[in-house]
Amino acid sequence: MTLPSKENFSEWYHEVIQTAEIMDVRYPVKGLYVWFPFGFKIRQLVYSKLREIMDREHDEVYFPALIPETELGKEGEHIKGFEDEVYWITHGGLTPLDVKLALRPTSETAMYPMFRLWVRNHADLPLKVYQIVNTFRYETKHTRPLIRLREITSFKEAHTVHKDFEEAAEHVKKAIGFYKEFYDFLAIPYMVIRRPEWDKFPGAAYTIAFDTIMPDGRTLQIGTVHHLADNFARTFDIKYEAPNGEHYYAHQTCYGISERCIAALISVHGDDLGLVLPFEVAPVQIVIIPILYKGKEEAVMEACRKLAEKLKAFRVVLDEGEDRPGAKYYKWELKGVPIRFEIGPRDAEKGVAVVSFRDEKRKFEVPLDEVDEGKVLEWARELKQRLRNAAAERMAEKVKFVENTGEIEEWGGVVAVYLCSDEDCGHSVEEHGKSLLGWFEEVPDWLDLEPEGKCVVCGREGRLAALAKTY
Amino acid sequence: MTLPSKENFSEWYHEVIQTAEIMDVRYPVKGLYVWFPFGFKIRQLVYSKLREIMDREHDEVYFPALIPETELGKEGEHIKGFEDEVYWITHGGLTPLDVKLALRPTSETAMYPMFRLWVRNHADLPLKVYQIVNTFRYETKHTRPLIRLREITSFKEAHTVHKDFEEAAEHVKKAIGFYKEFYDFLAIPYMVIRRPEWDKFPGAAYTIAFDTIMPDGRTLQIGTVHHLADNFARTFDIKYEAPNGEHYYAHQTCYGISERCIAALISVHGDDLGLVLPFEVAPVQIVIIPILYKGKEEAVMEACRKLAEKLKAFRVVLDEGEDRPGAKYYKWELKGVPIRFEIGPRDAEKGVAVVSFRDEKRKFEVPLDEVDEGKVLEWARELKQRLRNAAAERMAEKVKFVENTGEIEEWGGVVAVYLCSDEDCGHSVEEHGKSLLGWFEEVPDWLDLEPEGKCVVCGREGRLAALAKTY
């Protein structure tokens, strides 16, 4: 079976998720999917990095998945933002529950009644915790594995509490830094964008999002950072005693990344042959394929085994299966293995192997005694750099700068415009079939545009903004 | 604040869970608790070991938490066993759902419709997967953190598929071996017991359980292994093609461990001062406490820092806080830190430290240059051996062998009797205020009893059985 071309992105995505064994899409409920062992390994590798970054200055915790209606409803804006998509548990066995329970869509209202108890004194601040949990949304739109699901199985949500607005604002910048590091690690280019007032997180003072651009030109929100000011603190009565003896409401932030990071990983780097994975997150990092001819098997296998042994610090597969080499190439390409070695009888004799990298067409010969851990890590670094550059180049091609709102509609990808902060101008540019993602917090290095210019609607001072169809 | 004595086990447990910061019991829904950072670290350390054991021959996967009513209800026995305690989701937002969704109480009915698709041919067998997930039970009995909860946050469930009954039975033995290794690692003594017919897992051919004995003499089931025969395979149509071209129903097993393993860890080893943790699962493994006197601080701190540096391969805390040494001892004892060093001015001068272990009263002096990683690991091994022996001794004291059913009721702990396999005899011994746990698969080395004897009810050939009040 061959994959559809990646140019038909939607079909390619659906197919690669199933055939590369990321998720099984055949679960009998719409919007719910099963993580295959291979997909789960990618998830573990990707989330280990996220954990490593979070662990530097957050404590990992776990709060319940069930939130009583009474707590969920407390913050007016917040509940309005979620009420259409919350799953409600109404019965335990055959017994109707006294208080309905919501399956967490996100955990503010599970955590903050407890933060009230945890925060008493300025010495308790800042409080910084995170958890990686399943969250639930009753999605009525078209669902897609890893992108729009009814059970988000791996939502990393961090929540912090600070003494004032400024300290929380500083922390928002730090959180943006964490997420940059994470996406740089995955070689996924992103735009850091401040969402318009009307599209911020329900209950937040402001929201800054990470958007990446998918192969079809639509954007995918792959991370958000929210400054909550003291909105939730007032609702949940989170106060602390300052050194001066006065009591003040705390200021909070929260920020999250879901398994959309893996959707982006697959979509941004993949090609017509399947997955293309950075070395660090590949379940199989190196595959060694013996090219066997009758009577010469032993020398080839010995060279292969020696190489596998030498590289055992990595996740290496020596594919001794019955399939022909071509079938093996196909299989491991589909799975995104970054580095492939082939060794045939003449290679074994000469003490060389033929090397190829998943992202390139070329093959080259390398003396086996030059292959060691250091060499592999060097190749891995170069591979990542190539992936990042190629992805940024493809994304840049999907962004068009326009100086006239009439041009917004026809462009298939992201449209960049200058826009002032006036809400009317914002709504006005959204009348052209695309949503306003918001304003660039900083312009990425792969976009050759100035941060400031005249508003495309009214001509006043504006900043660079982005419009797109979104996932 | 001091803990209640462990002799009042129920109060001690409740209090230690909160004050040692395992879980916060103040969440506003009965039966739901919050993992504190410290408790979560214990969980991570304990479950890393479980993962390590599982990873040897299972693939980790993730199946959805939501199971449609239509699947959950397919296996008649199974649904009967769970119908009173399933949480039902009936609404998405304000919209009633077409098919009610159950929050998984366990995952057989989520997994097996997919296993039907995964298993086609004998080459697909054996299939062995596991997942660590949250599961839900609408508990109406008295709830307790880690023991009886409405959200079990860390259920490790493994599921395997085999070609026939015998292969599955062999795998049941293997699974018992995995769980023995796990509980030996935690130094928790257990009884491996075959449950009576009327107390097996709903849908299983037979169930073998791990029970440990709590300080109050009640038993806690801390793991179960089920042979499912082809009961579920017939319901979910899991068939494979054998080498002879015929199609057969597969045979299955499943086995699980929940966070009750952590309840046991706390309860079995803890004492009046708080937690007592084996070295490997202690979030803080070593604490170093400087004993400071005015003017001599520098030499003491330098010795402490040098020691901390030398032991940095471990999780070491050098407690430089303002508290007096006594308050520090108290705090770290509560948290179960296995090894404590104290260094005062005269110790620093002499180049020694005073060492004590969490499970012992004695203190002794050790030359600092004799303390290294090897020494610490030796102490850790000895500590674990002491914990295991002490726990087994305490448990043995709670088991009483009786030859007369009249004595069953009065004994506060576990009662051992010989019992034949006749169901009437089984029900008859249960009339004395205790449940029949079942028959010992093997008699633990800390119980000095023969495996076989005459049935306490009818006098026929019987095997050693256990009766207890259970959690």
Chai-1 contact restraints between the chains, C-beta under 6 A:
chainA,res_idxA,chainB,res_idxB,connection_type,confidence,min_distance_angstrom,max_distance_angstrom,comment,restraint_id
A,R26,B,L117,contact,1.0,0.0,6.0,A-B,restraint_1
A,Y27,B,P64,contact,1.0,0.0,6.0,A-B,restraint_2
A,V29,B,P68,contact,1.0,0.0,6.0,A-B,restraint_3
A,L32,B,P64,contact,1.0,0.0,6.0,A-B,restraint_4
A,V34,B,F63,contact,1.0,0.0,6.0,A-B,restraint_5
A,V34,B,M114,contact,1.0,0.0,6.0,A-B,restraint_6
A,W35,B,V61,contact,1.0,0.0,6.0,A-B,restraint_7
A,W35,B,Y62,contact,1.0,0.0,6.0,A-B,restraint_8
A,P37,B,D59,contact,1.0,0.0,6.0,A-B,restraint_9
A,P37,B,V61,contact,1.0,0.0,6.0,A-B,restraint_10
A,F40,B,E60,contact,1.0,0.0,6.0,A-B,restraint_11
A,F40,B,V61,contact,1.0,0.0,6.0,A-B,restraint_12
A,D59,B,P37,contact,1.0,0.0,6.0,A-B,restraint_13
A,E60,B,F40,contact,1.0,0.0,6.0,A-B,restraint_14
A,V61,B,W35,contact,1.0,0.0,6.0,A-B,restraint_15
A,V61,B,P37,contact,1.0,0.0,6.0,A-B,restraint_16
A,V61,B,F40,contact,1.0,0.0,6.0,A-B,restraint_17
A,Y62,B,W35,contact,1.0,0.0,6.0,A-B,restraint_18
A,Y62,B,T153,contact,1.0,0.0,6.0,A-B,restraint_19
A,F63,B,V34,contact,1.0,0.0,6.0,A-B,restraint_20
A,P64,B,Y27,contact,1.0,0.0,6.0,A-B,restraint_21
A,P64,B,L32,contact,1.0,0.0,6.0,A-B,restraint_22
A,P64,B,E151,contact,1.0,0.0,6.0,A-B,restraint_23
A,A65,B,N134,contact,1.0,0.0,6.0,A-B,restraint_24
A,A65,B,E151,contact,1.0,0.0,6.0,A-B,restraint_25
A,P68,B,V29,contact,1.0,0.0,6.0,A-B,restraint_26
A,D84,B,G93,contact,1.0,0.0,6.0,A-B,restraint_27
A,E85,B,G93,contact,1.0,0.0,6.0,A-B,restraint_28
A,Y87,B,I89,contact,1.0,0.0,6.0,A-B,restraint_29
A,Y87,B,G92,contact,1.0,0.0,6.0,A-B,restraint_30
A,W88,B,H91,contact,1.0,0.0,6.0,A-B,restraint_31
A,I89,B,Y87,contact,1.0,0.0,6.0,A-B,restraint_32
A,I89,B,I89,contact,1.0,0.0,6.0,A-B,restraint_33
A,T90,B,T90,contact,1.0,0.0,6.0,A-B,restraint_34
A,H91,B,W88,contact,1.0,0.0,6.0,A-B,restraint_35
A,G92,B,Y87,contact,1.0,0.0,6.0,A-B,restraint_36
A,G92,B,Y138,contact,1.0,0.0,6.0,A-B,restraint_37
A,G93,B,D84,contact,1.0,0.0,6.0,A-B,restraint_38
A,G93,B,E85,contact,1.0,0.0,6.0,A-B,restraint_39
A,G93,B,Y138,contact,1.0,0.0,6.0,A-B,restraint_40
A,M114,B,V34,contact,1.0,0.0,6.0,A-B,restraint_41
A,L117,B,R26,contact,1.0,0.0,6.0,A-B,restraint_42
A,N134,B,A65,contact,1.0,0.0,6.0,A-B,restraint_43
A,Y138,B,G92,contact,1.0,0.0,6.0,A-B,restraint_44
A,Y138,B,G93,contact,1.0,0.0,6.0,A-B,restraint_45
A,E151,B,P64,contact,1.0,0.0,6.0,A-B,restraint_46
A,E151,B,A65,contact,1.0,0.0,6.0,A-B,restraint_47
A,T153,B,Y62,contact,1.0,0.0,6.0,A-B,restraint_48
